[in-house]
Amino acid sequence: MLLKKSGSRLLALAAATAMAAIAATGPARAETELVVYTAVEAEDLQKYAARFNEDHPDITIKWVRDSTGIVTAKLLAEKNNPQADVVWGLAATSLLLLKSEGMLEPYAPKGVDKLDPKFVDNSNPPTWVGMDAWVASVCFNTVEAAKNNLPAPKSWADLTKPIYEGHVIMPNPNSSGTGFLDVSSWLQMMGEDGGWAFMDALHKNIARYTHSGSKPCKMAASGETTIGISFAFRGAKSKAEGAPIEIIVPEEGVGWDMEATAIIAGTAKLDAAKTLVDWSISRKANEMYNDGYAVVAMPGVAKPVEHFPPNLLEKMIQNDFEFAANNRKRILEEWQKRYDSKSEPKG
């Protein structure tokens, strides 16, 4: 009888210990998964998640990544049945469009007052916050240029000269945020009539339009084309890797846009989404963005980037983001009608 009682006590004790162990480890194992839509370069996503998880291991990120235009179209298509919890790294012009559709959750993240005001939505509370800026530029392969006896262009206007026919690659603005900032900035700099006249002339020299903003520069770096209209940091990165390219800043000025972050209205995981957005504007996050971008949202963080054109920042136009967002649909439809015949196949 005594043995039976002792055995029962031991079993009860073991069961209690096991339950305590489960209770102790339960919260640590409980993870929240956030579906995060992004247009951040695919090679950077693992790093972004890893850095975030150093501070918040209980929140896992499920990335849904594509180029800016594709992500924007996907979000708009899902307006009445949102699938994303957070957007982390999409053009501010796209987020302004989502804001106008009532698709973003207003939220002022902790520390937002430390950011450059240009990188913060002007609503109170803001519906999106900026991360970094990317700036248009031209990647020019000097080896291919010598083979084809092509001079280095100095301006956007130079790219319409007959000598460059078939030697220019640029992104399709329907797919690429870089392509859209090019088109919207040309319309701002040159006016509607002048901008479309410029693009008509440029189109004659375009070999094809890509569905990625970085691809034209990567193609120039590898010698697949002589001239790639892309963004400056991609050029600096390729040049640092040994590519025979020069990064040209057209003298008329260059367009730019910023990557930004927002919470999708209606998310069932609002607390975790706020935690991610809080972290996305932290100093640690801004230092991480500086690995890939020379211009970041938090003043005093950015370090010089090797091969980044020294005059680029002064050539950034006074970008009218509201114009770009409000006229996006009209601009893209007009561009599609005029130039899509030279777009590469999607896929």
C-alpha positions, 0 to 999 in steps of 0.5 A: 500500500505504501509503495502504491501511494509513493508511486502515485505521489511520484507520478503526480509530481512528475506530471506537475513538473512536466506541466510547469515546464510546458507552462514555462516554455509556452510563451517563449514558443508562442510566435506571431507570424506577420505577412509582410509585403515588400519591394526591398531587394530580394538579397536583403530580406534575410538580413532585415528579418534576422536583424529584427529578430535579434530584438524580437524573436517572438515575431516571424516575418513571412515575406511576399516580395515583388517589384513596386508596381506588382506589390502595389497592384496586389495590395489594391486588388486585395483592398476588400480582403487584405492579406498583408499585415504590414508593408515594409519597404514600398515606394512612398508614392504607392503608400500615398495611393493606398492612403487615399483608398483608406487602406492604411492604419494611422500610427505614430511609431515610437521615436518618429520625432527623430526622423527627417520630417520629409520621411514622415507622412504629414497626417497626424498620426501618420499613416506611413514612415520613410526608411531610405531614399533611392535616386535615379541615375545612369549606369554607363559601361565604359568598355561597351561604350568604347567598342561601340564608339559611344560618348558618355551622355551628360544629360537626359536629353543626350539619351535621345540622340540617334547614336544611342539607338538600341543601347539603352535599357530602362525599367517599365514604370508599371512594374518598377518603382524606379521606372515610375519615379523616372517618368513622374520626374520627367513630367515634373521637370519638363512639363506634360508636353515636354515630358511625353515628347522626351519619352517619345524620342527616348523610346526610339533608342530603348532596346527594351524595358525591364520589370526591375529597377536594378536590372538595367544597371546590372545589365550595364555592369555585365556588359549586356547593354551600354546604358542602364537607367537605374538608381545610384546605389545599384551602380555604386554597388556594381562598381565596387564589385569591379564592374567597368561602369560610371554612374552618371547624374544627368545635369537636368536633375534626377527623380527620387522616391523613398521606401516606406513602411505602413500597417495595413488597416484591419490586420488582426495582429495590430500589436505585432505590426506596431512592434515591427513598425517601431523597430523599422524606424530605430537607429539600428534599422536606419544603420541597416538601411545605410548598408544599401542606401546612401540616404536614410530617414534618421539624420546623422546616421548615413555614412558615405558610400563608396563610388556614390556620385558626390553631386547626386544629392544636390541634383535631387529634384523637389519631388511632388509626391502628391502629384506622382500619387494622384496621377499614377493611374493616368500616367501609367495608362498613357505610358503603357499605350505608348511604349509597352511594345518594347517591354520584356515578357513578365515571368 
